[in-house]
Amino acid sequence: MPETAAADPGLFEIIHTTRSMRRLKPDPVPDELVRRILEAGACAPSGGNMQRWRFLVVTDPKVKQQVAEYYNRAWNEYVGPTYRSGAAAPGTDPARFARMLDAAQHLADHLHEAPVWIIACLEAAQATPTSGSSIYPAVQNMLLAARALGLGATLTTLYLRYENEVNAALGLPEGVKSYALLPIGYPMGRFGPVRRRPLAEIVYQDRWGQPYRDK
């Protein structure tokens, strides 16, 4: 892949508009675009540069159907009811939060229809508290790459409530642990700015609790 300038004028636009796109069209995604997303993942840092990540690309309808059934069960039995009975997420209002939950319900009902999944895994005998540092940077790179290519995606881990069953469906061997599922496809909705808490509420200066000085 050719090198790109560090000051790519499109970088911050991509970062600020990489939403979780949970409503995806079933239209096929060209192999070349999937490859570019995977290459972006492989450019990420990892502990000791060991590069123990492994990416499983899933397009087989039978495999997707098997995994999607466990995902749907996890959402409907555990996660969905918990979110719907709780308060709205920070920086949003109840109506907007409800729309987000509706989109999450749509994903649970239609996950198997997403044309491409990427399962992000690590080859490691045992997961540790720092294992995620060697896989989630790759996941974020792939999410940003998908956005840059006009593709929708989201990071989800709900399927891990049925980890053993999903591992069997995916054929994961001993010593390989999955950390995220990324359904990828052309989005039904539009990209737009993400809504987050202002920095004044989440950043401190020098010591915890001291206001961050950005001027």
ChimeraX commands (.cxc) that place a marker at each C-alpha (Angstrom):
marker #1 position 0.00,0.00,0.00 radius 0.5
marker #1 position 1.40,3.48,-0.80 radius 0.5
marker #1 position 2.37,5.71,2.08 radius 0.5
marker #1 position 0.04,8.59,2.90 radius 0.5
marker #1 position 0.80,11.94,4.43 radius 0.5
marker #1 position 0.45,12.21,8.20 radius 0.5
marker #1 position -1.65,15.35,7.71 radius 0.5
marker #1 position -4.23,13.68,5.46 radius 0.5
marker #1 position -6.97,16.31,5.24 radius 0.5
marker #1 position -9.66,13.64,5.34 radius 0.5
marker #1 position -8.47,11.88,8.50 radius 0.5
marker #1 position -10.30,13.95,11.10 radius 0.5
marker #1 position -13.46,14.06,9.03 radius 0.5
marker #1 position -13.41,10.26,8.97 radius 0.5
marker #1 position -12.79,10.03,12.72 radius 0.5
marker #1 position -15.58,12.45,13.57 radius 0.5
marker #1 position -18.14,10.70,11.33 radius 0.5
marker #1 position -17.39,7.03,11.99 radius 0.5
marker #1 position -20.68,6.09,13.56 radius 0.5
marker #1 position -21.83,2.61,14.47 radius 0.5
marker #1 position -23.83,1.67,11.38 radius 0.5
marker #1 position -26.16,-1.15,12.42 radius 0.5
marker #1 position -28.57,-1.06,9.47 radius 0.5
marker #1 position -26.73,-2.57,6.52 radius 0.5
marker #1 position -27.80,-3.48,3.03 radius 0.5
marker #1 position -27.36,-7.11,1.95 radius 0.5
marker #1 position -25.62,-5.98,-1.27 radius 0.5
marker #1 position -22.26,-7.72,-1.79 radius 0.5
marker #1 position -19.06,-5.90,-0.89 radius 0.5
marker #1 position -16.22,-6.19,-3.44 radius 0.5
marker #1 position -13.33,-8.39,-2.32 radius 0.5
marker #1 position -10.88,-5.57,-3.00 radius 0.5
marker #1 position -12.57,-3.35,-0.42 radius 0.5
marker #1 position -12.53,-6.13,2.16 radius 0.5
marker #1 position -8.84,-6.61,1.48 radius 0.5
marker #1 position -8.15,-2.90,2.03 radius 0.5
marker #1 position -9.97,-3.05,5.37 radius 0.5
marker #1 position -7.90,-6.07,6.41 radius 0.5
marker #1 position -4.68,-4.34,5.35 radius 0.5
marker #1 position -5.63,-1.38,7.52 radius 0.5
marker #1 position -6.08,-3.74,10.45 radius 0.5
marker #1 position -2.68,-5.31,9.85 radius 0.5
marker #1 position -1.06,-1.85,10.01 radius 0.5
marker #1 position -2.04,-1.39,13.66 radius 0.5
marker #1 position 0.40,-1.67,16.57 radius 0.5
marker #1 position 0.54,-4.72,18.85 radius 0.5
marker #1 position 2.45,-5.63,21.99 radius 0.5
marker #1 position 6.08,-6.30,21.12 radius 0.5
marker #1 position 5.04,-6.13,17.47 radius 0.5
marker #1 position 4.18,-9.81,17.81 radius 0.5
marker #1 position 1.20,-9.40,15.45 radius 0.5
marker #1 position -0.70,-12.32,16.94 radius 0.5
marker #1 position -3.96,-11.04,15.55 radius 0.5
marker #1 position -5.88,-13.28,13.21 radius 0.5
marker #1 position -8.88,-12.13,11.17 radius 0.5
marker #1 position -11.63,-14.50,10.14 radius 0.5
marker #1 position -13.68,-13.26,7.16 radius 0.5
marker #1 position -17.14,-14.81,7.20 radius 0.5
marker #1 position -19.44,-14.80,4.18 radius 0.5
marker #1 position -20.91,-18.33,4.36 radius 0.5
marker #1 position -24.67,-17.92,4.97 radius 0.5
marker #1 position -24.86,-21.11,7.05 radius 0.5
marker #1 position -22.10,-20.02,9.41 radius 0.5
marker #1 position -23.60,-16.55,9.73 radius 0.5
marker #1 position -27.03,-17.98,10.49 radius 0.5
marker #1 position -25.64,-20.18,13.25 radius 0.5
marker #1 position -23.76,-17.35,14.96 radius 0.5
marker #1 position -26.57,-14.85,14.43 radius 0.5
marker #1 position -28.97,-17.05,16.38 radius 0.5
marker #1 position -26.74,-16.83,19.46 radius 0.5
marker #1 position -26.27,-13.11,18.92 radius 0.5
marker #1 position -30.02,-12.56,18.71 radius 0.5
marker #1 position -30.52,-14.57,21.88 radius 0.5
marker #1 position -27.88,-12.55,23.74 radius 0.5
marker #1 position -29.54,-9.29,22.70 radius 0.5
marker #1 position -33.13,-10.27,23.44 radius 0.5
marker #1 position -32.48,-12.11,26.70 radius 0.5
marker #1 position -29.79,-9.96,28.30 radius 0.5
marker #1 position -28.46,-6.82,26.69 radius 0.5
marker #1 position -31.55,-5.30,25.08 radius 0.5
marker #1 position -33.72,-5.41,28.21 radius 0.5
marker #1 position -30.88,-3.96,30.30 radius 0.5
marker #1 position -30.40,-0.97,28.00 radius 0.5
marker #1 position -34.12,-0.34,27.57 radius 0.5
marker #1 position -34.70,-0.29,31.31 radius 0.5
marker #1 position -31.80,2.06,32.01 radius 0.5
marker #1 position -31.01,5.73,31.50 radius 0.5
marker #1 position -30.12,7.24,28.14 radius 0.5
marker #1 position -26.43,7.32,27.19 radius 0.5
marker #1 position -24.46,10.46,28.09 radius 0.5
marker #1 position -24.75,13.28,25.56 radius 0.5
marker #1 position -28.05,12.08,24.15 radius 0.5
marker #1 position -31.75,12.35,24.93 radius 0.5
marker #1 position -34.30,9.57,25.49 radius 0.5
marker #1 position -35.74,9.80,21.97 radius 0.5
marker #1 position -32.33,9.59,20.30 radius 0.5
marker #1 position -31.28,6.80,22.64 radius 0.5
marker #1 position -34.44,4.88,21.75 radius 0.5
marker #1 position -33.59,5.19,18.05 radius 0.5
marker #1 position -30.14,3.81,18.75 radius 0.5
marker #1 position -31.67,0.85,20.57 radius 0.5
marker #1 position -34.04,0.27,17.65 radius 0.5
marker #1 position -31.00,0.15,15.36 radius 0.5
marker #1 position -29.33,-2.33,17.71 radius 0.5
marker #1 position -32.49,-4.45,17.64 radius 0.5
marker #1 position -32.40,-4.32,13.84 radius 0.5
marker #1 position -28.82,-5.59,13.89 radius 0.5
marker #1 position -29.79,-8.43,16.22 radius 0.5
marker #1 position -32.62,-9.40,13.87 radius 0.5
marker #1 position -30.66,-9.01,10.62 radius 0.5
marker #1 position -27.02,-9.71,11.53 radius 0.5
marker #1 position -26.92,-12.74,9.24 radius 0.5
marker #1 position -27.83,-10.48,6.29 radius 0.5
marker #1 position -24.71,-8.33,6.56 radius 0.5
marker #1 position -22.67,-9.43,3.54 radius 0.5
marker #1 position -19.30,-9.61,5.27 radius 0.5
marker #1 position -18.21,-10.22,8.83 radius 0.5
marker #1 position -14.70,-9.83,10.16 radius 0.5
marker #1 position -14.03,-11.68,13.42 radius 0.5
marker #1 position -11.02,-10.16,15.19 radius 0.5
marker #1 position -9.05,-12.80,17.09 radius 0.5
marker #1 position -5.76,-13.23,18.93 radius 0.5
marker #1 position -3.51,-16.25,19.01 radius 0.5
marker #1 position -2.71,-16.53,22.71 radius 0.5
marker #1 position -2.76,-19.36,25.17 radius 0.5
marker #1 position -4.54,-17.22,27.76 radius 0.5
marker #1 position -6.24,-13.84,27.71 radius 0.5
marker #1 position -4.78,-11.23,30.09 radius 0.5
marker #1 position -5.98,-7.78,31.21 radius 0.5
marker #1 position -3.77,-6.20,28.53 radius 0.5
marker #1 position -4.59,-8.55,25.66 radius 0.5
marker #1 position -7.04,-6.09,24.15 radius 0.5
marker #1 position -4.22,-3.62,23.53 radius 0.5
marker #1 position -2.95,-5.95,20.82 radius 0.5
marker #1 position -6.24,-6.38,18.96 radius 0.5
marker #1 position -8.51,-3.37,19.45 radius 0.5
marker #1 position -6.18,-0.91,17.66 radius 0.5
marker #1 position -6.52,-3.18,14.62 radius 0.5
marker #1 position -10.30,-3.20,15.06 radius 0.5
marker #1 position -10.43,0.59,15.14 radius 0.5
marker #1 position -8.22,0.81,12.04 radius 0.5
marker #1 position -10.67,-1.45,10.22 radius 0.5
marker #1 position -13.68,0.60,11.33 radius 0.5
marker #1 position -12.02,3.80,10.06 radius 0.5
marker #1 position -11.03,2.11,6.81 radius 0.5
marker #1 position -14.59,0.92,6.25 radius 0.5
marker #1 position -15.86,4.48,6.78 radius 0.5
marker #1 position -13.26,5.85,4.36 radius 0.5
marker #1 position -14.50,3.39,1.74 radius 0.5
marker #1 position -18.14,4.34,2.25 radius 0.5
marker #1 position -18.98,1.14,4.10 radius 0.5
marker #1 position -20.89,0.85,7.34 radius 0.5
marker #1 position -19.66,-1.23,10.26 radius 0.5
marker #1 position -19.86,-1.56,14.01 radius 0.5
marker #1 position -17.91,-3.29,16.76 radius 0.5
marker #1 position -19.95,-5.78,18.75 radius 0.5
marker #1 position -19.08,-8.36,21.39 radius 0.5
marker #1 position -22.57,-9.59,22.32 radius 0.5
marker #1 position -21.93,-12.99,20.76 radius 0.5
marker #1 position -19.31,-13.64,23.47 radius 0.5
marker #1 position -22.14,-14.43,25.90 radius 0.5
marker #1 position -22.25,-17.70,23.98 radius 0.5
marker #1 position -18.53,-17.85,23.31 radius 0.5
marker #1 position -18.11,-21.61,23.32 radius 0.5
marker #1 position -21.03,-22.20,20.97 radius 0.5
marker #1 position -19.87,-19.46,18.60 radius 0.5
marker #1 position -16.28,-20.73,18.66 radius 0.5
marker #1 position -17.55,-24.12,17.55 radius 0.5
marker #1 position -19.60,-22.60,14.74 radius 0.5
marker #1 position -16.58,-20.62,13.56 radius 0.5
marker #1 position -14.16,-23.52,13.93 radius 0.5
marker #1 position -11.82,-21.61,16.23 radius 0.5
marker #1 position -9.05,-23.85,17.57 radius 0.5
marker #1 position -7.66,-23.95,21.11 radius 0.5
marker #1 position -5.37,-21.01,21.77 radius 0.5
marker #1 position -7.38,-18.60,19.61 radius 0.5
marker #1 position -9.77,-16.13,21.24 radius 0.5
marker #1 position -12.16,-13.83,19.43 radius 0.5
marker #1 position -12.55,-10.26,20.67 radius 0.5
marker #1 position -14.97,-8.56,18.29 radius 0.5
marker #1 position -17.34,-9.12,15.41 radius 0.5
marker #1 position -17.51,-6.46,12.72 radius 0.5
marker #1 position -20.51,-6.73,10.37 radius 0.5
marker #1 position -19.69,-4.76,7.23 radius 0.5
marker #1 position -21.88,-3.58,4.37 radius 0.5
marker #1 position -23.24,-0.56,2.58 radius 0.5
marker #1 position -25.21,1.50,5.11 radius 0.5
marker #1 position -28.92,2.14,4.84 radius 0.5
marker #1 position -28.51,5.47,6.61 radius 0.5
marker #1 position -26.10,8.37,6.29 radius 0.5
marker #1 position -22.80,9.01,7.96 radius 0.5
marker #1 position -22.78,12.00,10.26 radius 0.5
marker #1 position -21.07,13.51,13.28 radius 0.5
marker #1 position -20.79,11.36,16.37 radius 0.5
marker #1 position -22.22,12.79,19.59 radius 0.5
marker #1 position -19.98,12.59,22.63 radius 0.5
marker #1 position -19.51,14.30,25.97 radius 0.5
marker #1 position -17.55,17.58,25.81 radius 0.5
marker #1 position -13.87,17.38,26.72 radius 0.5
marker #1 position -14.47,19.52,29.81 radius 0.5
marker #1 position -16.40,16.59,31.33 radius 0.5
marker #1 position -13.88,13.85,30.58 radius 0.5
marker #1 position -10.37,15.38,30.57 radius 0.5
marker #1 position -8.29,16.50,33.56 radius 0.5
marker #1 position -4.95,18.30,33.82 radius 0.5
marker #1 position -1.93,16.84,35.66 radius 0.5
marker #1 position -3.96,15.41,38.56 radius 0.5
marker #1 position -7.38,13.75,38.65 radius 0.5
marker #1 position -10.17,16.29,39.10 radius 0.5
marker #1 position -8.18,19.34,38.02 radius 0.5
marker #1 position -9.76,21.08,35.00 radius 0.5
marker #1 position -8.08,20.54,31.66 radius 0.5
marker #1 position -6.53,23.75,30.32 radius 0.5
marker #1 position -6.76,23.84,26.53 radius 0.5
marker #1 position -6.07,27.55,26.04 radius 0.5
marker link #1:1,2 radius 0.2
marker link #1:2,3 radius 0.2
marker link #1:3,4 radius 0.2
marker link #1:4,5 radius 0.2
marker link #1:5,6 radius 0.2
marker link #1:6,7 radius 0.2
marker link #1:7,8 radius 0.2
marker link #1:8,9 radius 0.2
marker link #1:9,10 radius 0.2
marker link #1:10,11 radius 0.2
marker link #1:11,12 radius 0.2
marker link #1:12,13 radius 0.2
marker link #1:13,14 radius 0.2
marker link #1:14,15 radius 0.2
marker link #1:15,16 radius 0.2
marker link #1:16,17 radius 0.2
marker link #1:17,18 radius 0.2
marker link #1:18,19 radius 0.2
marker link #1:19,20 radius 0.2
marker link #1:20,21 radius 0.2
marker link #1:21,22 radius 0.2
marker link #1:22,23 radius 0.2
marker link #1:23,24 radius 0.2
marker link #1:24,25 radius 0.2
marker link #1:25,26 radius 0.2
marker link #1:26,27 radius 0.2
marker link #1:27,28 radius 0.2
marker link #1:28,29 radius 0.2
marker link #1:29,30 radius 0.2
marker link #1:30,31 radius 0.2
marker link #1:31,32 radius 0.2
marker link #1:32,33 radius 0.2
marker link #1:33,34 radius 0.2
marker link #1:34,35 radius 0.2
marker link #1:35,36 radius 0.2
marker link #1:36,37 radius 0.2
marker link #1:37,38 radius 0.2
marker link #1:38,39 radius 0.2
marker link #1:39,40 radius 0.2
marker link #1:40,41 radius 0.2
marker link #1:41,42 radius 0.2
marker link #1:42,43 radius 0.2
marker link #1:43,44 radius 0.2
marker link #1:44,45 radius 0.2
marker link #1:45,46 radius 0.2
marker link #1:46,47 radius 0.2
marker link #1:47,48 radius 0.2
marker link #1:48,49 radius 0.2
marker link #1:49,50 radius 0.2
marker link #1:50,51 radius 0.2
marker link #1:51,52 radius 0.2
marker link #1:52,53 radius 0.2
marker link #1:53,54 radius 0.2
marker link #1:54,55 radius 0.2
marker link #1:55,56 radius 0.2
marker link #1:56,57 radius 0.2
marker link #1:57,58 radius 0.2
marker link #1:58,59 radius 0.2
marker link #1:59,60 radius 0.2
marker link #1:60,61 radius 0.2
marker link #1:61,62 radius 0.2
marker link #1:62,63 radius 0.2
marker link #1:63,64 radius 0.2
marker link #1:64,65 radius 0.2
marker link #1:65,66 radius 0.2
marker link #1:66,67 radius 0.2
marker link #1:67,68 radius 0.2
marker link #1:68,69 radius 0.2
marker link #1:69,70 radius 0.2
marker link #1:70,71 radius 0.2
marker link #1:71,72 radius 0.2
marker link #1:72,73 radius 0.2
marker link #1:73,74 radius 0.2
marker link #1:74,75 radius 0.2
marker link #1:75,76 radius 0.2
marker link #1:76,77 radius 0.2
marker link #1:77,78 radius 0.2
marker link #1:78,79 radius 0.2
marker link #1:79,80 radius 0.2
marker link #1:80,81 radius 0.2
marker link #1:81,82 radius 0.2
marker link #1:82,83 radius 0.2
marker link #1:83,84 radius 0.2
marker link #1:84,85 radius 0.2
marker link #1:85,86 radius 0.2
marker link #1:86,87 radius 0.2
marker link #1:87,88 radius 0.2
marker link #1:88,89 radius 0.2
marker link #1:89,90 radius 0.2
marker link #1:90,91 radius 0.2
marker link #1:91,92 radius 0.2
marker link #1:92,93 radius 0.2
marker link #1:93,94 radius 0.2
marker link #1:94,95 radius 0.2
marker link #1:95,96 radius 0.2
marker link #1:96,97 radius 0.2
marker link #1:97,98 radius 0.2
marker link #1:98,99 radius 0.2
marker link #1:99,100 radius 0.2
marker link #1:100,101 radius 0.2
marker link #1:101,102 radius 0.2
marker link #1:102,103 radius 0.2
marker link #1:103,104 radius 0.2
marker link #1:104,105 radius 0.2
marker link #1:105,106 radius 0.2
marker link #1:106,107 radius 0.2
marker link #1:107,108 radius 0.2
marker link #1:108,109 radius 0.2
marker link #1:109,110 radius 0.2
marker link #1:110,111 radius 0.2
marker link #1:111,112 radius 0.2
marker link #1:112,113 radius 0.2
marker link #1:113,114 radius 0.2
marker link #1:114,115 radius 0.2
marker link #1:115,116 radius 0.2
marker link #1:116,117 radius 0.2
marker link #1:117,118 radius 0.2
marker link #1:118,119 radius 0.2
marker link #1:119,120 radius 0.2
marker link #1:120,121 radius 0.2
marker link #1:121,122 radius 0.2
marker link #1:122,123 radius 0.2
marker link #1:123,124 radius 0.2
marker link #1:124,125 radius 0.2
marker link #1:125,126 radius 0.2
marker link #1:126,127 radius 0.2
marker link #1:127,128 radius 0.2
marker link #1:128,129 radius 0.2
marker link #1:129,130 radius 0.2
marker link #1:130,131 radius 0.2
marker link #1:131,132 radius 0.2
marker link #1:132,133 radius 0.2
marker link #1:133,134 radius 0.2
marker link #1:134,135 radius 0.2
marker link #1:135,136 radius 0.2
marker link #1:136,137 radius 0.2
marker link #1:137,138 radius 0.2
marker link #1:138,139 radius 0.2
marker link #1:139,140 radius 0.2
marker link #1:140,141 radius 0.2
marker link #1:141,142 radius 0.2
marker link #1:142,143 radius 0.2
marker link #1:143,144 radius 0.2
marker link #1:144,145 radius 0.2
marker link #1:145,146 radius 0.2
marker link #1:146,147 radius 0.2
marker link #1:147,148 radius 0.2
marker link #1:148,149 radius 0.2
marker link #1:149,150 radius 0.2
marker link #1:150,151 radius 0.2
marker link #1:151,152 radius 0.2
marker link #1:152,153 radius 0.2
marker link #1:153,154 radius 0.2
marker link #1:154,155 radius 0.2
marker link #1:155,156 radius 0.2
marker link #1:156,157 radius 0.2
marker link #1:157,158 radius 0.2
marker link #1:158,159 radius 0.2
marker link #1:159,160 radius 0.2
marker link #1:160,161 radius 0.2
marker link #1:161,162 radius 0.2
marker link #1:162,163 radius 0.2
marker link #1:163,164 radius 0.2
marker link #1:164,165 radius 0.2
marker link #1:165,166 radius 0.2
marker link #1:166,167 radius 0.2
marker link #1:167,168 radius 0.2
marker link #1:168,169 radius 0.2
marker link #1:169,170 radius 0.2
marker link #1:170,171 radius 0.2
marker link #1:171,172 radius 0.2
marker link #1:172,173 radius 0.2
marker link #1:173,174 radius 0.2
marker link #1:174,175 radius 0.2
marker link #1:175,176 radius 0.2
marker link #1:176,177 radius 0.2
marker link #1:177,178 radius 0.2
marker link #1:178,179 radius 0.2
marker link #1:179,180 radius 0.2
marker link #1:180,181 radius 0.2
marker link #1:181,182 radius 0.2
marker link #1:182,183 radius 0.2
marker link #1:183,184 radius 0.2
marker link #1:184,185 radius 0.2
marker link #1:185,186 radius 0.2
marker link #1:186,187 radius 0.2
marker link #1:187,188 radius 0.2
marker link #1:188,189 radius 0.2
marker link #1:189,190 radius 0.2
marker link #1:190,191 radius 0.2
marker link #1:191,192 radius 0.2
marker link #1:192,193 radius 0.2
marker link #1:193,194 radius 0.2
marker link #1:194,195 radius 0.2
marker link #1:195,196 radius 0.2
marker link #1:196,197 radius 0.2
marker link #1:197,198 radius 0.2
marker link #1:198,199 radius 0.2
marker link #1:199,200 radius 0.2
marker link #1:200,201 radius 0.2
marker link #1:201,202 radius 0.2
marker link #1:202,203 radius 0.2
marker link #1:203,204 radius 0.2
marker link #1:204,205 radius 0.2
marker link #1:205,206 radius 0.2
marker link #1:206,207 radius 0.2
marker link #1:207,208 radius 0.2
marker link #1:208,209 radius 0.2
marker link #1:209,210 radius 0.2
marker link #1:210,211 radius 0.2
marker link #1:211,212 radius 0.2
marker link #1:212,213 radius 0.2
marker link #1:213,214 radius 0.2
marker link #1:214,215 radius 0.2
view
